[in-house]
Amino acid sequence: MKKQPLKLFLAGDVMTGRGIDQILPVPSNPRLYESCVMDARDYIALAERTSGPIPRDVSGDYIWGDALAELDRLNPDVRIVNLETSVTTASKPWPGKGIHYRMHPDNLDCLLAARLDICGLANNHVLDWGREGLEESLRVLHAVGLHTPGAGRDESEARAPAALRLAGGGRLLVLACGLTSSGIPEDWAAGPGRSGVFLLPGLGDASVNEVARIIGQARQPSDRVLVSVHWGGNWGYYVEDEERLFARRLIEEVGVDVFHGHSSHHPRGIEVWKGRLILYGCGDLINDYEGIRGYEAFHPELSLLYLPTIDADSGLLTSLTMVPMRMERFRLNHATGQEQDWLHGRLNEVCREYGTALEKGPDGSFELAW
């Protein structure tokens, strides 16, 4: 019997620390160790100068705003984000690092409000408050039932894919990993008896072979596979040839069904290779960057909810719906018509190179054509 299609919700970086944490019910100590900003509340003030007053002591659903109704309407089977913050009360920041994100563990309702299943942790902020902070992050996230591929108490745990049983049978395996190109320090790599993240050595044979080994050991015949990769710089649409080759090799040689890339602060191009989805950069979904100047040309306040549907039997992409959102007053709002038009036009310019296009629907959402 043919299985029901598998619907996913994918997002790039969800950063609930620093300024976001300060408007939640239990804010962390606001002390920062940045070169210019010493108090997390300054990021609230910066955003308020741009967009107006932001409420304090908000409920967990506040930051998700209009996105929650969209997720309820589209009803994905599995919800996956890259959680780019520590969730800890640890007080000692990682030495020599310029930025340290932290959310208080008592603010976990802001993740539960979106009914997330998987918070990938292979990124350049999960150890901002040291290995003590990572240990607490893992403990509190697991306590509320969230899967956390990409980081662990040792190498084995960090490299293990999450395995979610699907209602229609089979499982979804989600492996999360990162590269130093995204800013992950080399000494954050998990090792035997040492906590950390699953840090790939590069984009060559060694990394492809290691992903293949892990997936080969974990995969069962009816499983679908998603690989989530934190890679590349923050700004720009160009994807290096070796990055494209790496994503394609994971599909061709490892049998990956969905490639979920993130780290860029704005959405990047989309490719369908051998019938399978490659998201080169999902952009930030939630952050406290509102009011920061210098990159207005990229419209980093605009983001997308990615909702692919794949054939549960073959792993082939059957559709990709994208819902444009705008971060304002630390809340996700529907993008305006003008903002939708800009994002639609810009991404179509970028996607032309990949043989894909975004078609805009009457409700403002986009559908991928390939």
Phi and psi in degrees as a GROMACS rama.xvg file:
@    title "Ramachandran Plot"
@    xaxis  label "Phi"
@    yaxis  label "Psi"
@TYPE xy
-70.9551  135.818  LYS-2
-77.1822  158.901  LYS-3
-67.7176  146.419  GLN-4
-57.7588  151.159  PRO-5
-99.8356  119.215  LEU-6
-104.569  130.968  LYS-7
-119.241  151.892  LEU-8
-112.936  123.681  PHE-9
-123.062  140.478  LEU-10
-139.491  160.466  ALA-11
-80.0882  -127.494  GLY-12
-81.6759  128.249  ASP-13
-112.68  106.596  VAL-14
-110.94  100.69  MET-15
-102.478  14.837  THR-16
-92.9958  -172.187  GLY-17
52.456  -117.053  ARG-18
-62.7815  -38.6643  GLY-19
-61.2716  -47.1  ILE-20
-57.455  -32.4069  ASP-21
-72.545  -18.8004  GLN-22
-96.7263  -3.13211  ILE-23
-84.609  168.492  LEU-24
-59.0831  -33.5135  PRO-25
-125.415  81.2688  VAL-26
-68.6952  145.6  PRO-27
-71.9497  169.153  SER-28
-53.4276  123.894  ASN-29
-75.4813  -3.32324  PRO-30
-59.479  127.981  ARG-31
-116.324  164.81  LEU-32
-125.525  37.486  TYR-33
-88.6086  164.868  GLU-34
-70.038  -29.516  SER-35
-117.335  -30.1389  CYS-36
-114.535  124.308  VAL-37
-109.534  -3.33448  MET-38
-139.337  124.022  ASP-39
-59.169  -26.5687  ALA-40
-68.4435  -17.0629  ARG-41
-64.4187  -28.4737  ASP-42
-70.9081  -30.3457  TYR-43
-66.32  -46.8953  ILE-44
-59.8549  -39.8458  ALA-45
-62.8526  -44.4547  LEU-46
-66.1748  -38.4781  ALA-47
-67.4071  -32.6643  GLU-48
-65.1527  -26.3008  ARG-49
-88.197  -42.4946  THR-50
-121.703  -8.77855  SER-51
105.323  179.03  GLY-52
-57.5456  141.182  PRO-53
-114.605  129.043  ILE-54
-68.3201  157.953  PRO-55
-111.816  165.879  ARG-56
53.6273  45.5361  ASP-57
-80.5794  157.004  VAL-58
-74.0498  165.592  SER-59
-61.5518  -27.054  GLY-60
-82.8348  -9.30782  ASP-61
-56.6195  -49.6227  TYR-62
-66.2873  -24.326  ILE-63
-81.7654  -24.8107  TRP-64
47.9289  -126.136  GLY-65
-68.5035  -16.48  ASP-66
-64.9853  -30.7295  ALA-67
-64.5408  -42.2819  LEU-68
-64.7231  -36.4521  ALA-69
-66.3222  -40.8976  GLU-70
-66.6444  -38.5441  LEU-71
-63.7373  -40.9865  ASP-72
-65.9099  -43.082  ARG-73
-88.2429  -18.8569  LEU-74
50.356  62.8789  ASN-75
-69.4961  153.624  PRO-76
-77.4217  -33.5814  ASP-77
-137.588  138.336  VAL-78
-120.486  122.476  ARG-79
-131.683  129.114  ILE-80
-135.09  164.278  VAL-81
-95.6167  111.534  ASN-82
-86.7982  107.455  LEU-83
-103.675  63.21  GLU-84
-164.556  156.372  THR-85
-78.5003  151.943  SER-86
-121.666  90.5835  VAL-87
-161.106  158.881  THR-88
-102.314  4.21611  THR-89
-55.4814  143.918  ALA-90
-112.656  -3.35868  SER-91
-105.844  110.32  LYS-92
-73.1342  158.365  PRO-93
-63.755  126.132  TRP-94
-66.3904  139.269  PRO-95
79.8768  1.97605  GLY-96
-98.8956  136.778  LYS-97
-78.65  -24.9905  GLY-98
-128.888  138.144  ILE-99
-135.057  112.298  HIS-100
-97.2501  138.737  TYR-101
-152.993  133.285  ARG-102
-116.775  140.098  MET-103
-68.9125  136.957  HIS-104
-57.661  -26.0843  PRO-105
-74.2838  -1.02368  ASP-106
-102.632  18.5775  ASN-107
-61.9685  -16.7442  LEU-108
-57.4022  -25.9394  ASP-109
-71.0907  -18.7859  CYS-110
-90.5594  -38.6926  LEU-111
-67.8683  -26.9318  LEU-112
-60.6553  -31.2635  ALA-113
-90.6749  3.52346  ALA-114
52.9435  46.4205  ARG-115
-68.6938  148.807  LEU-116
-103.876  -40.2789  ASP-117
-131.688  129.065  ILE-118
-115.666  98.3515  CYS-119
-64.2294  140.104  GLY-120
-120.264  6.59199  LEU-121
-82.3814  77.708  ALA-122
-145.915  -178.974  ASN-123
-94.5621  20.6354  ASN-124
-132.393  -7.09309  HIS-125
-70.2426  -22.7225  VAL-126
-107.503  21.969  LEU-127
-57.2011  -27.2591  ASP-128
-113.468  34.9151  TRP-129
78.9005  -179.439  GLY-130
-70.1483  -26.2458  ARG-131
-63.3884  -42.0429  GLU-132
-65.3838  -38.125  GLY-133
-65.1918  -44.4242  LEU-134
-56.3701  -45.9211  GLU-135
-68.1288  -39.3791  GLU-136
-57.371  -47.8884  SER-137
-61.2161  -43.0713  LEU-138
-63.0979  -46.9891  ARG-139
-75.5842  -33.2881  VAL-140
-68.785  -41.208  LEU-141
-66.4683  -32.799  HIS-142
-63.6019  -25.902  ALA-143
-103.629  13.6944  VAL-144
87.5377  11.6893  GLY-145
-85.2382  137.348  LEU-146
-85.9938  141.708  HIS-147
-132.472  62.4258  THR-148
-65.4056  152.09  PRO-149
103.942  -14.4231  GLY-150
-146.455  154.282  ALA-151
-169.195  177.198  GLY-152
-76.1918  -13.8438  ARG-153
-156.336  179.043  ASP-154
-59.8368  -40.9576  GLU-155
-62.2967  -45.3422  SER-156
-68.6277  -39.6456  GLU-157
-64.7086  -32.8908  ALA-158
-91.5736  -8.03173  ARG-159
-73.9874  130.466  ALA-160
-73.6675  147.52  PRO-161
-72.4335  145.164  ALA-162
-127.329  110.118  ALA-163
-106.852  125.419  LEU-164
-74.2991  135.589  ARG-165
-100.846  146.767  LEU-166
-59.8358  -32.7438  ALA-167
-87.4664  6.53645  GLY-168
104.061  153.831  GLY-169
78.4101  -174.374  GLY-170
-134.594  161.152  ARG-171
-109.144  119.799  LEU-172
-93.3755  130.403  LEU-173
-124.323  112.605  VAL-174
-106.321  130.203  LEU-175
-116.682  136.614  ALA-176
-151.552  167.603  CYS-177
-143.291  169.826  GLY-178
-129.849  154.816  LEU-179
-64.2146  -20.5567  THR-180
-61.4314  -19.5944  SER-181
-89.6892  -1.71674  SER-182
101.182  5.45276  GLY-183
-72.2157  121.784  ILE-184
-64.4533  144.575  PRO-185
-60.8454  -33.1356  GLU-186
-80.8993  7.14241  ASP-187
-86.0568  -8.05592  TRP-188
-62.3345  131.101  ALA-189
-67.9084  147.462  ALA-190
-141.878  -178.398  GLY-191
-58.8764  116.974  PRO-192
72.4075  11.9121  GLY-193
-130.603  127.317  ARG-194
-71.5586  160.49  SER-195
157.08  -159.876  GLY-196
-109.478  164.233  VAL-197
-82.7095  97.9564  PHE-198
-103.148  118.565  LEU-199
-75.0276  147.562  LEU-200
-76.4269  -8.89953  PRO-201
160.242  -157.525  GLY-202
-114.702  15.8019  LEU-203
-95.6765  -158.236  GLY-204
-59.0162  -40.2831  ASP-205
-59.9522  -41.2729  ALA-206
-72.1593  -43.429  SER-207
-60.1116  -43.5822  VAL-208
-66.5426  -36.9335  ASN-209
-69.2574  -42.5602  GLU-210
-61.8856  -41.892  VAL-211
-61.3806  -41.445  ALA-212
-62.8037  -45.9743  ARG-213
-64.9328  -47.231  ILE-214
-65.8539  -39.7081  ILE-215
-60.8186  -37.3562  GLY-216
-72.8469  -32.3775  GLN-217
-92.2465  -25.4005  ALA-218
-74.3709  137.065  ARG-219
-108.537  161.296  GLN-220
-54.9145  -32.8144  PRO-221
-98.5638  10.7602  SER-222
-79.8708  148.707  ASP-223
-106.202  153.624  ARG-224
-130.51  131.033  VAL-225
-122.965  134.2  LEU-226
-115.717  125.774  VAL-227
-109.162  121.646  SER-228
-125.99  125.003  VAL-229
-95.3836  111.733  HIS-230
-153.647  159.073  TRP-231
79.1228  178.079  GLY-232
-81.175  179.803  GLY-233
-83.7526  -29.1835  ASN-234
-130.091  144.607  TRP-235
110.819  152.474  GLY-236
-101.869  -12.8901  TYR-237
-71.0754  132.384  TYR-238
-108.954  125.07  VAL-239
-63.0792  150.378  GLU-240
-57.8858  -39.0331  ASP-241
-69.6458  -27.5348  GLU-242
-69.9323  -44.3211  GLU-243
-62.1616  -42.4595  ARG-244
-63.9129  -40.2936  LEU-245
-61.1418  -48.9042  PHE-246
-60.7869  -42.5736  ALA-247
-67.333  -37.6117  ARG-248
-65.5597  -36.6589  ARG-249
-62.4405  -34.4634  LEU-250
-72.814  -48.932  ILE-251
-73.9199  -42.1415  GLU-252
-99.4368  -26.4885  GLU-253
-104.226  -22.0453  VAL-254
85.3349  27.2409  GLY-255
-73.0584  138.292  VAL-256
-94.3421  -33.5443  ASP-257
-137.265  130.232  VAL-258
-107.181  118.86  PHE-259
-113.662  95.8456  HIS-260
-97.2037  148.508  GLY-261
-159.806  167.645  HIS-262
136.498  -38.2897  SER-263
-62.0816  147.652  SER-264
-82.1755  4.27317  HIS-265
-147.859  158.404  HIS-266
-63.2015  144.517  PRO-267
-118.447  -167.553  ARG-268
-71.1123  165.042  GLY-269
-129.972  134.34  ILE-270
-129.342  149.352  GLU-271
-116.937  115.713  VAL-272
-119.396  123.834  TRP-273
53.2574  34.9114  LYS-274
81.2288  6.52881  GLY-275
-120.892  149.984  ARG-276
-82.4609  133.03  LEU-277
-122.598  115.907  ILE-278
-102.199  108.17  LEU-279
-74.176  -25.7479  TYR-280
-167.723  116.245  GLY-281
-85.1325  -8.40725  CYS-282
75.5614  172.431  GLY-283
-77.1555  143.259  ASP-284
-103.242  -48.4273  LEU-285
-129.648  127.211  ILE-286
-158.175  -179.959  ASN-287
-112.998  30.9228  ASP-288
-85.4895  0.563802  TYR-289
-56.5695  124.841  GLU-290
96.9653  -12.7404  GLY-291
-74.5745  129.432  ILE-292
-98.3482  161.276  ARG-293
123.386  -21.4261  GLY-294
-129.483  33.0819  TYR-295
-59.7428  -27.9809  GLU-296
-61.6101  -24.1436  ALA-297
-90.5034  -6.92154  PHE-298
46.4998  59.9846  HIS-299
-66.4055  -11.8817  PRO-300
-72.111  -13.9783  GLU-301
-95.337  140.533  LEU-302
-145.763  176.256  SER-303
-131.864  140.316  LEU-304
-88.6585  120.59  LEU-305
-98.1039  124.717  TYR-306
-130.578  80.8806  LEU-307
-81.1285  149.362  PRO-308
-118.003  128.072  THR-309
-122.031  152.523  ILE-310
-69.6154  121.011  ASP-311
-68.7324  -21.1271  ALA-312
-85.7544  -38.5885  ASP-313
-108.351  -21.2956  SER-314
82.9393  -0.175999  GLY-315
-71.4591  142.596  LEU-316
-70.6631  130.291  LEU-317
-106.898  -28.3811  THR-318
-164.854  158.394  SER-319
-139.939  112.616  LEU-320
-98.8956  138.073  THR-321
-129.047  131.698  MET-322
-111.858  116.441  VAL-323
-74.1116  133.723  PRO-324
-128.044  162.843  MET-325
-133.108  131.287  ARG-326
-86.3225  119.182  MET-327
-147.621  130.715  GLU-328
57.4431  37.9387  ARG-329
59.089  35.4103  PHE-330
-142.872  140.597  ARG-331
-79.5558  125.58  LEU-332
-124.269  155.947  ASN-333
-59.5734  135.101  HIS-334
-65.6625  146.728  ALA-335
-71.6975  167.226  THR-336
-58.0027  -41.1989  GLY-337
-65.139  -40.0085  GLN-338
-67.8941  -39.2618  GLU-339
-59.7197  -43.7668  GLN-340
-63.0743  -41.6421  ASP-341
-64.0224  -47.6859  TRP-342
-64.6318  -40.1902  LEU-343
-61.0418  -48.1033  HIS-344
-66.2212  -42.4664  GLY-345
-66.1985  -44.9404  ARG-346
-70.3379  -29.7145  LEU-347
-66.7404  -35.694  ASN-348
-61.3308  -43.348  GLU-349
-69.8136  -41.6862  VAL-350
-76.1283  -16.026  CYS-351
-55.6582  -36.631  ARG-352
-62.8451  -26.6066  GLU-353
-97.7094  1.70047  TYR-354
73.9594  24.0519  GLY-355
-122.048  164.56  THR-356
-151.275  154.707  ALA-357
-106.581  125.694  LEU-358
-103.389  127.175  GLU-359
-88.7303  129.016  LYS-360
-91.604  169.984  GLY-361
-63.631  -22.604  PRO-362
-89.1941  3.87781  ASP-363
90.6634  -8.35105  GLY-364
-78.6384  163.701  SER-365
-112.571  147.698  PHE-366
-121.866  136.091  GLU-367
-81.1521  133.26  LEU-368
-114.114  140.111  ALA-369
